[in-house]
Amino acid sequence: MGNGPGDSPRRVVVTGMGLVSPLGLDVASSWEGLIAGKSGGGTVTAWEATEDFPCRIGCEVKDFDPLQYMDKRDAKRFDRVAQFALAASAQAVADAGLDPLPDGMDPERVGVIFGSGIGGIATFEEQHATMLERGPGRVSPFFVPMFIPDISAGLISMRYGLRGPNYATVSACASSAHAIGNAMRHIRYGDADVILAGGSEATITPMTYAGFSSMKAMSTRNDDPAGASRPFSSDRDGFVMGEGAGAVILEALEHAEARGATILGEVVGYGLSGDAYHITAPPPDGYGAQAAMRMALANAGVSTAGVDYVNAHGTSTMADAIETAAIKAVLGPHAHEIVVGSTKSMTGHLLGAAGALEAIVCLQVLRTGKIPPTINFQGPDPDCDLEYAHGGMVERPVRLALSNSFGFGGHNVCLAMRRWE
């Protein structure tokens, strides 16, 4: 089943998608909200965000019921991050026709690579408070498996009996993009035939907000939660926290065709790099982002003129200008002929799950020719001078899309995806 010496790398396609986002509890509802330019922002409801917190807004997942995907016992034992992961994965597996695995499909050839930047932080906060208030003997025996970032990958594999490559990627806001890229490579070079890849995050918690607020990384527009995330706008003042999970089924082309699977798109390139510069800030010219984009294009065998759309990391911070400069450095004059959008203007920043959500956005753009707007634009920034779809949804054919994800620590990922024709 694996590739032998000298064999050509296999093509990798997407055959299933699942999503839990601040705009909807599945791909269809989330996509509808994105195309309509709907904001997922609001005042935080998960906990009482007092005036001691500079930021009291977020893009929360609404009306999520874990009991649609698990029983009460598991819902009690699993952190929200794992609940989201299992929900998105269940959707993706069903979408791909893999629940149960078809007769003859070897479970050792089906893997799970699922990332999270932080893991079960709500559980950590709750159990730490329990220890301080009631003593170490009252800490839950499920604390460690509820908290560790890799547990989602493990739980997904257990639920469906998937015994192929299985691990978590943890690279801050690049985590789930790394998961998808790594999964593509494992399939391309014969380690597996099918891999469920993606990421989950549930970090709308007091400690997370306190930490990011102390860094002055988050928007403080508490009186305008729906309009606070303003990528590429001159008055942007920080990111807005989001939460949720995204999952995709990646599959070797010949394997997908042999079982008659519906093909949703193709992952054709993966670029990754490190800034080696600063713990939180990108270098002024974005050389790490440039390297990741160039590698993704080379990996895909595509020229810069072949790019039609870039889903930018676009966090509504000063880094937006650096990403713009990096895109122009890589694409040259062609950068001014395409749309560079940031769906974080509507979903907020899902941290480790952002790459998976935005890969799904790219797949939907490729399938529909509809590019979501970048909302909340208030005024031009001379350093952000590309087309960001600030005027609303853009409709045009898109054959190749890039998705950028960058994380604290200087982690950079670019995924290249092609429309299936």
N, C-alpha and C positions, 0 to 999 in steps of 0.2 A: 504493500500500500504506500510506503514511503518512497520518496524520490531516490533513485540510485545515482551513482557518480555520473556526472555529465548530463543528467536529465535536466530539461528546461524547468524553471520555476513554474508552479501552477498558478493560474489565474484565480482570484478570490472574489467571490460575489456575496451580496447580502440577500438573505432569503427570509428574514424576519426582523421586526422591530417592536419595541415596547417602551413606554414612556410614562412617567409620573412627574408632572411639572406644576409650577405655580399657575399655569394657564389651563390645566386639564389633567384628567386621570388616565389618559391614553394618548396615542399618537394623533388620532383624528381631532379630538377636542383641543389639544394643545396647538396643533397646526392651524385650526380655525381661528384661535385667538391670536396667533402670531401674524397671520395674513391680515387680520382685521386691525392690527396695531393696538391690541389690548394690553394694558399694563397689569401685571400680577402683584403690584405693590400695595401695601397697606400698613397700618399700625400693627406691630407685633401683638399676637394674641396668645402665643404658646406659653408665655410667662409675663409677669408684670414688669414691664420696662419703665422704671421710674425715671424721674428727671436726672438722677445720678448718671444715667447712661446717655452719652452724647447722641447716640443713634438709637432710635426706638421704632424703626421701620424695617420691613423686610418683604420678600416675595415668598409667602408661605404656600404650601400645598393645602388646598381647601377640600374639606369633606372626604378625606381619605379614610376608608374603613378597612383595616387590615384583615378583618374577618372574611372579606371577599376572597382572600388568598391563603388563609391559614386558620387553624382553630384557636380557641381562646387561650389554651395552654401555651402554644407557640407565640401568640401575639404578646403574652405577658413576659415571655422569656427573651424575645428578640427586641433589640433597640430599633427605634424608628428607621435608622439607616438600613438595617437588614430587612425591615418590612417593605420599604420602598424598593430595595433590590429584588426581593422575591416577587413583588407585584410587576415590575417592569420585565423581569425575566419570564414570568408566566405568560405575559402578553406576547413576548418575542417568540417563545417556544411554540405557542399556539399558532401564531402568524406563520411560522415556518412549517407547520405540520409535523412537529417533532414530539408531541405529547399524546401518546407514548412514542418512544423511538420506533420507527418502522421496522418490521421484521427484516432481519438480516443486517441491520446497522450495528456495527461493533461499538459498544459503549466506551471501549478503550481508545477509540479514534474520535471521540467527542469530548471536548474540554471546556473549561470555564476560566476566563481571565477577567477579573472584576476588581476595579480600583475604588479607592476612597482616600481623600486627602487626610481625613482626621479620624474616621470611624465613629464608634458609639460614644460621642462626647456627652450626650445627655445622661447616659447611664453612668459615665465616669463622675459627672457632677453630683448626681443623686446618691451614688454609693459612697462618694467621699464625704458628703454631708451626713450620711448614715453612720459612717465610722466615727466622725467627730462627735456626733450627738449621742450615739448609742453604743459605741465600742466596736472593735474589729470583729467580734464574734457575730455581729448582726449584718455584716456585709454579705451580699447574696453569693451563693456558690456559682451563679451564672454570670457574675460580674465580668470576669476575664473574657469568656467567650462572647459576651454581649458587646464588649468594648473593642476588641482587637479588629483592625481594619480588614483583615483577610477573611473574617468569618462569613461575609456574604458569598464569596466564591465557594467556600466549603458548603454552606447551606444549599446553594443552588445545585451544586453537584450531587449532594445527597438526595435532594428532592426528585431529581430526574435520573439518578443512577449513572452519572457521567464520569467516567474513570480516565479520561484523557488528561492532557496538561491542565494543571489547576493551581492558580496562585493569584495573589493580589498585586496590583501596581500601586505604589504610594509615592507620588511626586507632586504633592500639593495640587494646584489647579490644572496640572497636566496629567493627572492620574489616569482618568478614563480614556484619554486620547492615547496614552502609552499602551493601555490595555488593548485597544482596537488595533493599533499598529503592530504590537507584538503578536496578537492573534493572527493577523494577516500573514506575518512572517512564518509563524509556526505551520500554518496551512500551506503557504507557498513552498516551503522546503520539506514538507512531507511528515511533520511530527503529528499531525491530526488532519482529519477530513472536515470536521465541523467544530467551531468554537463559539460559545456564547460569550460575548465581550461587552464591557460597559463599565458603569460606575454609579455610585450612590453617595449621597451626602445629606445629613440632617443636623445642621450646625446653628439653627436659630435657637441659641441657648445663652444664658447670662454670661458664662465665662468666655465664650467665643466673642460675643459682642464687646465685652470689656477689653479683651486683648486687641481686637482689630481697631476698636475706638482709641485705645491708647497709642496705637500706631498712626492715628489720624488717617486711616485708609478708607473709612466708611462715610457715606453721605450723611449729613446732619440736617437734611431738609425734612424734618419731622412733620412740618405742616403741609407737605406735599408728597406723600409717599408714592403716589402713582406717577409723579413726574420727576422723581429724584434721580433715577438712573438715566444719565444724559451722555452716552458715549459720543465722543468727537465734538461735543458742544463746547463753546468757549467758557461757559460757566460751570462745567462739571466739577464736582467737589468730592468725589469718592464713589465707591461701589455700593450697591445695595445687595444684601445677603439674600440668596435664594436657597431652595432645597428641592430634593427630588432624586430621580434615578432614570437612567437610560440604558437600554440593552439592545444589542444587535446580534443576529445570528450570521456569522461569517462561514462560508462554505466553499470548498474547492469547486470550480466551475463544473468539471466533469461529474462530480458527485451530485451536485444539485440537478444537473440535466438528467442524470440517470434515474433519479427518483421523481422527476417531473415537478420540481419545486418552482414556484414563482420567483423570478429574479427581480430584485428591487433596485439594484445598482451594483457597481463594482468598485472595490477599494484597490486603487492602482499605484499609490505611492505613500511612503512613510518616511518622514524626515525627523531627526531628533538631534539635539545638541545641548551643550551646557554653556552658560555665560562665563563662569569662573570670574565673576565680577563683584557681586554684592548679594547679601542675603535676601533682600526684598526688591531692589531696584534693578531694572534692566540697564545695560550700557547705553549711553546717549544715542549711538547710531543703530542700536538693535542688532548688533552683529550676530548674536546667537539666534535670534528670530530669522535673520537672513539665511543663516546656514541651514536651519531646519527647512525653510521653504525651498531653498535650492536643492537640498537632498531629496525632498519629496518629489520635485519635478523631475530630477534626474532618475530617481527610482521608478517613476511612472513613464519615463521616456517621452516627456511632453516638453515642448518649448514654452517660453513665457507667453507667447501669443496664443497658446491654446487655453489659457485660463479665462474663465467667464465670470467667476464669482468667488469672493473670499469671505467666509464667515470669520470675521476678526475676533481676536480675544476681547478687544474693545470693552474694557471694564468700567469706563466712566471715570478714569483717573488720568493723571498726567502721562501715564504710559501710552495712552492712545496716540499721542503725537509721535512717540518713538516707534510704535507699530506702523503708523502711516509712513514714516521715513523708511522703515525696513521694507515695506511692501513696494514702495517706489524704487528703492535700490535694487530689488530683485526683478521686478517686472518692467522697469524703465517707463517709457512713454505709454506703454500698454496699460499701466495702472490707472490712467485717467479714462480708459475706455470701458472699464468694468464697474460692477457694483461691489463695494466693500461694506458689508453690513454688520451690525452688532445686535443680535437678538437678546443680549443681556439688558438692553433697554426695556424689555418687557418681562423677561423671566428673572431678572436679577442674576447674581453670580452664584452658580451652584458649586463653586470650588471644584472638588475632585470629580463631580458628576458633569461638569460643564462640557467637557470634550465629547462625552457620549450624547448628550442632548443636542449639541451643535452638529455632530456628525449626522444625526437623524434629520436635523433641519436641512443640511446639505443634500441628503438623499431625497427629501421631499421637494427641494428646489429643482433638482435634476429631473425628477419625475413629472413635475407640474409646470415648470417654466415660470413659477411665481416666486419672487424674492421678497421676504418679509421686510417691512420698513424698519428703520432705526428711529424710534420715537423720541419725543421730548427735546428736540432740537430747539435751542433758544437763540443762538448766534454763532457766526462762523469763527473758527480759530484758524489763523493763517497757517499754522503748522499742520492742520488737518484739512487738506484741500482736495480730497478725492470725492467720488460719488458714494454717499452713504445711505441712499434711499431715505433721506430725511423728509421727502415730500409724500411718502406713502409707498404702498406695495408697488414693486416694479415687475412688469410682465415681459419677459424676453426669453428666447431659448438659451438654456445653460447646458453645456455638454460636459464641462469639467469644473469642479469646485474644489477649493482649498479650505481647510478648517484649521485655524491656529489656536493653540492652547499653550499658555506660558504659566509657570509656577514659581513661587518663592523658592529660593535656592538656585535660581538660574536655569530651571528645566524648560526646554522648548520642544514642542511637537508640532508638526504640520502633517495633516492627512490629506491625500489627494483622492477624490472620488469621481467616477465617470458615470454618465448616464448610460443605462442599459438600452441598447438598440438592436 
